[in-house]
Amino acid sequence: MSITINISQELQEAYQNFAREQNISQEELIQKALIAYMEDLEDLNAALEWQTQKLRGDKECEPWSSVKQELGL
């Protein structure tokens, strides 16, 4: 798939420099950035869904001690 976007010269230079510093291609950098952004959006959606359920009274907060025990901390 090929995508074309218009970005400022300043952003383009920063993007190219960062890819070079990381020793990765510009394609790989944009792929990683898109994946990270999409994962962040998924996390945000999950948090908003939990918040909506909590406000409706469908969810309750777990005590921190229970969370730690469940995670083996």
C-alpha atoms as one frame of an Amber mdcrd trajectory, in Angstrom:
protein
   0.000   0.000   0.000   1.257   3.439  -0.806   0.209   6.581   1.074   1.147
  10.173   0.326   0.958  12.946   2.925   1.989  16.580   2.944   4.130  17.629
   5.919   6.082  20.753   6.681   9.736  20.971   5.704  10.645  21.132   9.406
   8.750  17.926  10.206  10.199  16.213   7.144  13.752  17.043   8.213  13.104
  15.895  11.781  11.563  12.671  10.470  14.486  11.968   8.139  17.048  12.748
  10.847  15.307  10.510  13.369  15.138   7.603  10.920  18.829   8.040  10.164
  19.726   8.231  13.880  17.747   5.044  14.564  19.367   3.378  11.557  16.003
   2.410  10.069  14.305   3.257   6.802  11.785   6.056   6.650   9.144   3.460
   5.737   9.924   1.446   8.853   9.761   4.583  11.002   6.321   5.553   9.716
   5.069   1.961  10.107   6.249   1.884  13.725   4.725   5.309  14.378   1.367
   4.255  12.935   1.333   1.019  14.929   2.168   2.877  18.157  -0.526   5.482
  17.460  -3.150   2.834  16.734  -2.224   0.946  19.918  -2.579   4.194  21.881
  -6.037   4.735  20.366  -7.051   1.184  21.290  -5.894   1.800  24.875  -7.802
   5.086  24.984 -10.969   3.430  23.667 -10.689   0.679  26.278 -10.235   3.258
  29.050 -13.203   5.310  27.819 -15.367   2.188  27.630 -14.388   1.258  31.192
 -15.133   4.817  32.343 -18.557   4.731  30.667 -19.380   1.410  32.347 -18.158
   2.753  35.696 -20.336   5.878  35.412 -23.360   3.695  34.579 -22.611   1.587
  37.620 -21.722  -1.518  35.589 -18.101  -1.626  36.863 -16.443  -1.205  40.231
 -12.854  -0.356  41.076 -10.645  -3.156  42.323  -8.550  -2.451  45.410  -4.864
  -1.980  44.550  -3.956  -4.886  46.839  -6.142  -7.218  44.737  -4.591  -5.986
  41.507  -1.067  -6.521  42.872  -1.947 -10.002  44.071  -3.505 -10.928  40.719
  -0.361  -9.744  38.907   1.939 -11.460  41.382   3.555  -8.249  42.590
